[in-house]
Amino acid sequence: MSMERFRDRTAFITGASRGIGKAIAKAFATEGANVFLIDINESALTATLNEFREQGLKAEGALADVSDRKQVNAAVQQALEAFGNIDILVNNAGVIRDNLLFKMTEDDWDTVMNVHLKGSFNCSAEIQKIMVENRYGRIINLSSTSALGNRGQANYSTAKAGLQGFTKTLAIELGKFGVTVNAVAPGFIETDMTKATAERMGIPFEQFLQYGASQTPVGRVGQPEDIANAVLFFAMEESSYVNGQVLYVAGGPKD
Ligand SMILES: NC(=O)c1ccc[n+]([C@@H]2O[C@H](COP(=O)([O-])OP(=O)(O)OC[C@H]3O[C@@H](n4cnc5c(N)ncnc54)[C@H](O)[C@@H]3O)[C@@H](O)[C@H]2O)c1
């Protein structure tokens, strides 16, 4: 049974074909929202859209790379055609290109900056126009505990710290238009992203998960639904006085 807290709202979620983005999209849709999913992974996007529709959820989507402004613009137009409006933007799309600084290539750096920072800029810049006109909106960015520093992630931690500054600045600029901007900073979440990290480190995923749980005060690793829950809090109409905040969802004070 759902309370339909987001009935008549439309949420635009990036990188939503799997992992945390998929869980966020599912949580909004289960609460009655229209959800528009964008991703660069065509087969996963199609599978997720089909899965949602089979569950009776109102889901549409488009293939789009967040780092490409033209593709973002086209996806936003498609979302408007499908649902007539956008109330909520979740900048979730992300990639990792981990390496120690001395082995990190310029391409590793640029790719991570383009997806997280330019991608969030592109989507926010396009969609704020709609929100400002409506005098209503919710933007939620995905940061990370890595923003506080993490070995092998000079690029990713810089981008995730950058997103915190981006969040606070947009909160200041857009607040007077009824648009709040906040960030969720997850700790260790069990997804394909952390699976790839375990592979790169040559550690079996099960062992990596057990180690993550042992380092976390609540004694477990996080699930995508743990992050979706925090995103929905920021997106609620009643959260209108919560603006420019970074909420660590990490089973403890940080990681
Ligand atoms: N998993 C964790 O432990 C963790 C921790 C902290 C923060 N995060 C952040 O949460 C977000 C989601 O992570 P996840 O674990 O679900 O990762 P994931 O790799 O499972 O999913 C990321 C999704 O983003 C899509 N994507 C990648 N580049 C894109 C682009 N240029 N345009 C559009 N879509 C693109 C991918 O295809 C994929 O579907 C990311 O921003 C990540 O940095 C994850």
The ligand as a Gaussian input file, in Angstrom:
#p B3LYP/6-31G(d) Opt

LIG

0 1
 N       27.396000       2.777000      -4.695000
 C       27.935000       3.538000      -3.756000
 O       28.489000       3.039000      -2.787000
 C       27.868000       5.041000      -3.864000
 C       28.351000       5.796000      -2.794000
 C       28.306000       7.167000      -2.842000
 C       27.774000       7.810000      -3.958000
 N       27.305000       7.078000      -4.996000
 C       26.761000       7.809000      -6.136000
 O       25.429000       7.414000      -6.385000
 C       25.136000       7.520000      -7.775000
 C       24.628000       6.192000      -8.306000
 O       25.607000       5.193000      -8.076000
 P       25.360000       3.611000      -8.282000
 O       26.137000       2.927000      -7.242000
 O       23.922000       3.345000      -8.439000
 O       26.150000       3.400000      -9.671000
 P       25.831000       2.486000     -10.943000
 O       27.095000       2.436000     -11.710000
 O       25.183000       1.202000     -10.539000
 O       24.741000       3.345000     -11.732000
 C       25.065000       4.560000     -12.355000
 C       24.161000       4.741000     -13.556000
 O       24.522000       5.992000     -14.199000
 C       24.544000       5.771000     -15.604000
 N       25.431000       6.751000     -16.244000
 C       26.787000       6.775000     -16.234000
 N       27.247000       7.789000     -16.967000
 C       26.169000       8.442000     -17.459000
 C       25.991000       9.568000     -18.299000
 N       27.048000      10.226000     -18.788000
 N       24.735000       9.979000     -18.598000
 C       23.661000       9.299000     -18.118000
 N       23.771000       8.220000     -17.331000
 C       24.998000       7.784000     -17.001000
 C       25.049000       4.348000     -15.750000
 O       24.748000       3.808000     -17.017000
 C       24.304000       3.656000     -14.617000
 O       23.031000       3.195000     -15.011000
 C       26.433000       7.990000      -8.442000
 O       26.430000       9.400000      -8.564000
 C       27.477000       7.564000      -7.440000
 O       28.650000       8.316000      -7.581000
 C       27.345000       5.703000      -4.982000

